[in-house]
Amino acid sequence: MIGVVGGGIAGLAAAYRMQGRGYDVQVFEAADQLGGLAATYETAGDDIEKFYHHLSKSEETIVELAEELGLGDRIEWRIGTNGYYVDGVVHPLDTPWEILAYPHMSIYDKFRLGMLTQGIDVRGLVPDFDAYDDLAEYEHVTVREFVEEHTTASVYENFVDPLLDGKYGHRKDDISAAWFLGRVRFRGERDLLRGEILGYFDGGFGVLLDALVDAVGRENITTDAPVTDLTVAEGRVQSLTVEHDGEEASHDVDAAVVATMPNVLESLTGYACDIDFQGAVCGLVAMDESLLDTYWLNVAHDAPFGALIEHTNFVERERYGGNHLLYVAAYVQDQTAELWQMDDGGVRETWLAEIESMFPEFDRSTVSEFRIARNPRAAPIYERGYLDLVVPYHLDREVGEGVYYAGMASAAQYPERSLNGGVVAGYEVADRIDASLDE
């Protein structure tokens, strides 16, 4: 039997791949709900993710998985509009003329930034179209150093720095330029006349999770089942100890996949990962009226959140019983942070007061529901040298033969985390297990 620790997208993808190759697989999830960061809420219509999600055109593996599961026609490619809130004004940044009209950068700044987003280095007299292909070249360079050298100081100060501040807070000066370049590449295709092309499932990402669970077999998945021990003897994995319904049981395994955060890997195996993670506090606000004219709004000032994301400016509100749904997104780099320490009522009041300050026409009486999800390890902090810290897929040397890792600290989640990366990580360990057991 192959034991999988964790029922998020990576663990389920690994189980799906291995079952397709004839292996007996059992998935153990500590929580009462599958999906990890892709878990969902119920609404008056379709379910919706607790933490916002969409697909970029560059995410090919998860699209291929959806097609295998018969969901290819459920992926809808839509336009995700973007804006930037600066000094009390929402600046749309989707079309060339909107970008040209943005007042906080010069035409030259916009040209240099535009060339960078197209992957073209124009520092020399001859444009270099391959300069940014190898992200590892920029692994030990900060975002500030890179942007100031490859564009202008004004681009960094007036555009990039506020985004970094909202994403990484006091850790922003540690972030690697490789992450920044990867983020630019990850965003994928744009419609020059309308905006960025993004994907979403008809019915939400829960449709994909349900199909994946059905393919693995619900009889092969146990929730409310934390793995409390992973036994290695004579250099090889032997068993998993699982707690369920108040009892512990030992399961002999031929291989074990740990598809969780690295702190769980360390508790089970002693393998210590030096990657720092940041937490997320994400609100989902149901409203009777729309707040924004755009899907995604980055916030440049020192607000208690980094972005406002009006999901129903991306997917029709009729799918959710007619409600307008708004995500409020904040990252915390330290769990002693004031926002993390607040109870849900305090977060709600803090956020609604800030939205009222930003949008004086906003009437909080239109808010019919306010739900808050928290995750203490929602994303890695992609600091310089991050690539040296990723956890290997196969931990045969570090822990024992037959021990594999497919969590968020894996190479598939570099230089940016994504559900697609989770599927890739699951596939990578499944392929390695298949090759090893087939020998």
N, C-alpha and C positions, 0 to 999 in steps of 0.2 A: 504493500500500500504506500502511496505517496501522501504525506500529510501536509496540508497548507495552513499556515497560521495567518489568519486575516482574510476577511471576506469583502475587501474593497475591490476596486476594478483590477488591480494587479493580481491579487490572489485568485479571483474568479477567472481572469484570462489565462493564468497558468494552469488552473484546473481544467478549463475548457480545452486547451491545447493538448494537455497530457491525456485527457480522456479520449480525444480524437485519435490518439495513437495507441489506444488499447489499455491504458493503465487504470488501475483502481485508485481513485483519488477521494480524499475526504477533506473538507474545508471546515475550519473551526474559527468562528468569529466571536470575539469577547462581548460585543455589544448586542442589543436586541434587534438591531436593524442592519442590513447589509448595505454596502455601497461606500462606506467611509465618507469622504468629502463630497461624494455624489449622492448622498442620502437625500430624501425628499420630504416635503410637507404635503398634506392634502389641502386643496382649495375647493371653491365652489364648482370648479371644473377639473381641468387637468392637474395632476400633481406638479409641483415645482421644486427645484433644488433648494436646499437650505443655504448653500453657497453658490453664487451665480456661476453659470457655465455656458460656454458656446464653443464651437469648433472653428478653427482656422483652416484655410485650404491646404496648409502644409501638413495637417494631421491625417496622413494617409492610412496608417495602420488601423486606427479605430474605425475609419470609414469602411475599410475592407472587412473588418470584423462584423460591422453592422450588415454588410451585404451578405456575408456567410450566414448570418442569423435570420435572413429574410427581411431585413429592415432597411435595405438600400433606398426604397422609395419613401421611407419615413424621414429621411434627412432633407431638410429644407434649407436651401442656401439663400440667405436674406442679406439685406444691407444693414449694417450696424453703424449708425451715425455717431459721431464723436464731437465733443466740445471741451472747452477749457474755460473755467471760471476764474477770471482775474479782475481784481479791483471792482467787484460788484457787477461785472458784465459777463454774460455767457458768449463766448466766441466759438461759433461752429468752425470745425476744421476738417471738412470732408472733401470739398471740391477745390480745384486749383485757385479759383477766384476767392474763395473763403480764406484759404491759406495766405494768399497775397494780401488780403485785407487785414490780417492779424496785425495789430499795431505795435506789439511788443518785441518785434524783431525787424531788422532791416531787410531789404530785398536781397542783399548779399548773404546775410545770415540764413535766409530761407533757401537760397541756392545751395549753400554749403550743406545745410541739413538735408535738403532734398537729394543731393548726390549721395550722401552717406546712406540714406534709407534705401537707395537703389543699389547699394553695394559698390559704389564707384569712389575711388580715392582720387581727388583732384588736387592734391597738394603739389604734385609735380606739373611740369608743362604738358605731359601726356597723361590722360586719364588712365588709371589702373583699375581694370574690371575684376581683378582676382585678389586684391589686397586683403579682403576680409573673409576669404574662404576658410582659412584655418583659424578658428576661434582661439585655439590654445596659445597662439602668438600673443594674445592680449590678456591672458589669464592673470598676469601679475601687474597689470596696469589698472589704475582706478578709473572710474567713469569720468571724473572731472579731468584727469590728465588726458584721457583719450579724446573726449569731446572738444576740449580747448585746442588740442593739437590738430584734430581732423576736421573741425568746423571753426567755431570762434568762441571766445570767452563769453560773448553776449548770448549765444545759443545756450551755453551751459547755464548761465545765471538766470536768464529770463524764460527758459523753457524746460530744460532737463532737471535742474536742481529742485524746483518745486515738486516735480513728479517723483524724484528720488526720495524727497523728504516725506511725501505721503505714503510711499511704499516701504521705506526702510528706517524712517525716523533718525535717531542719533547714530545709527549704523551706516548711514548713507556714504560716508567717506571711505568705508571699507569695501564697497561693492566693486566687483571686477568688471572691466570693460567687456570681457567675454560674455557676461550675462547680458549687458546692454545690447551688444551686437546680435546675440542670439534672440533677444526679445524683438528686435527690429525684423529679423529674418522670420521669426515664428509667426508674426502677424499676417503674413501671406498676402493674398491678392486684394486689389482695390479696383472698384469701378470709378474711373476718373471723373465721371459726371455725378456720382452719387455718394460714394464712400466705400468703406471696407466690406468685403464679402465674408460673412460669417455663417456658420451652420448651426442648426438646432433641430432636435427631433420633434416631429409631430407627436405630441403627448409628453414631451420632456425626456430627459436622460433616464428617467425611471423605466421607460420603455426598453432601452438597451439593457439596463440592469436585469429587468424581469426576463428578457429573452436569454440573457447569459446564464441566469440562475436556472431557467428551465432546461437549457442545453447541458449544464453541468449535472442537473438532477437535484431536486430539493431534498431527496433522501440522502444525498451525499454532502449536505451542508448542515451544520449545526450552529445556531446562534445562541447567545447567552452562554458561551462555552470558552472561557479564557484558557489558554494553554499556560500551565504553571511550571512546566519543566520540559527541557529537551535533553535527552540523555545521549551522551557520546561515550563509547567504550572501545578500547583498542583502536582508536583513531577513526572510528566510523559511527555515524548516527545509528541509534538503536530504537528509540521510542519517543513519543510525545505523551505527556501527562496532561489530561484535560479535566477541568472542573465543570460539571453540568448537573443541574437539579440537586445541588447540595452534595454531590458525590464526585470523587476523583476516579478516573480510569486511565490506564496506561494502554497506548496503542503502538504496537510494533510498526515501524516504517522502514522502507527501503531508501527513502529520501525525504527531507523536510524542507519546505519552502517557507521562509519567514517573509511575509508580504505586509509588513507593518512599519511603523516608525522605528528608527534605530534604537530608541530607549528600550523597546520590547526585545529587540535582538540582543542587546547587552544583558538584560535581565535573564534571558534564557541561556545565553552562551558565554557571556563574559566579554564578547567582542565590543570594544568601545569605539564609537564613531565620534569624531571631533567636529562634525558639522553643527553649527548653531542653527536653531529653528526659531521662527517667530510665530506668535499666535495671531488668530484672526477673531474679530468680533463682527458679525454680519447680521444686519437687521433686514427683515422683509416687511415692508409697510404696505398694507392694503388701503387704498384711498378711493373716495368717490370721484375725485377730480385728478387730472394729470398735473404733475409738477413741472416737467421739463419738455422741451421741444426736441430733445435728442435722446439717444439710447444711453450713451456713456458720457458722463461729465466728470473730468478730472478737476480737482480743486487746488488752486495755487497757493492760497493763504493757509495760515496755521489753524486749520479746522480740526475738530475731534474725529474726523473721518477723512479718507483720502479721495473717495469717489462716490458719486451718486449714479446709480444705474437703473434707469426706468425700463424694466423688462418689457412692459406692455407698449413701449415705443419700438420694440423689436418683434414681439409676438403679440397677436391681436388679444385685447383684453376679453373678448367674448369667450376665449378658451378658458377663462378663469372666473366665469360667472359675472362678467362685466366689470370686475374690479380693476383699478389701475394698481400695478404692483411695482414697488420701488425698493431696490436694494440700497442699503447704506453700508459701506465697506470700510473697515479700519483694521490696520495691522498694529500689533504691539510687540516690541522687541524684548520686553521684560515683563514678567508677570507681576511685578510690583507696580506697574504702570497704573495710573489713576483709573483709566478706562476699564482695565481688566478687573480691578478691584470693585468697581461699581456693581450693584445688583441691576437686574434688568430694568427696573423702574427708573433708576438713576441714568442708565444709558439712554433710555427712551427720552427722558426730559432733556438731557444734554444735547442729544441729536436734534430733537424737534425745535429746541430753542435756537440752535445754529441754523437750521433750515429756515426758520422764521426770519433770522437776521439776514440771510442771503437772499431770500425771496419774500419781501414784505407782503406780497399778495397771497402767500400761502396761509391757509386756514386749517389749523390742526383739528378742527371739528370734523373735517372731511376724512380723517383717519379712522378706519373701522377696525383695524387689527394691526398689531405691532409685535412681530415675533423675532426673537434673537437667538442665534446659534453661535456657539463659541468652540474654538478648537485651539488647544495650546501649542500645537505643532502643525500649523496649516501650510507652512512653506519654508524652505531652506533660506538662509541668508547667504547669498552667493558672493561671499567675500573673495578677495584675491587668494589664489592658491586652492580654490574650492575643488578643482579637478583632482588634486592630490588626496582629497579626503573622502572621495566616494567609496562606498562599500562594494567589494567585488561581488559578482553574481554567484560565484562558487567559492565557498569558504572552506575548502578542503584543507588548505595549509593553515589557516588561522584558527579553525574550530575543529573540523573533522570531515572526512569524506561523506558526501551525501547531504551536507548542509548548504542551502542556497538562500540568497537574499534578493527580494524583488520589491523592496519598499521605496520610499521617496528619496532615500539617500543613495540610490543606485545611479549608474551612469546614464540610464534612459531618461532621467529627469534633469539632465544637464544639457544646455545651459538655462532651461526654463522648465518648470513643472507643468504637467498637463495630464488629462485623462489618457491621451494618446501615449504619453510616456509610461503610464501605468500598464497599458496593454503591451507595449514593447518590452517592458521589464518582465512581465509575466511570460511572454513568449521566449525571451532570452533564457530564462532559467528552465523552462520546459524543454527547450532544444538541448540544453546542456545535460539535463537529467536523461533525456532519451538517448543521447550519444553515450553517456556513461554506462547506463544499464544495458545498452545494446552490445557493449564490448564483450 
